[in-house]
């Protein structure tokens, strides 16, 4: 298990089993995508 530091935000939430998957979801949301788009990413 890889220890990670939590990232806090006030407008969105992305959770996944891998940090890179979470990052992909965050980027989609930052670029104007919606939750469905982020889930597919």
Residue, then its C-alpha position, 0 to 999 in steps of 0.5 A: x500500500x502506498x501512503x498518500x497525502x489527502x488533497x482537499x477541495x471545496x467544489x469537487x470530489x474525485x476518488x479512485x484506487x490509483x492516484x493517476x486515475x484520480x488525477x485524470x478525473x480532476x483534470x477532466x473536471x477542471x477542463x469543464x467536464x462533468x462527473x460522467x466524463x470524469x468517471x470515464x476518464 
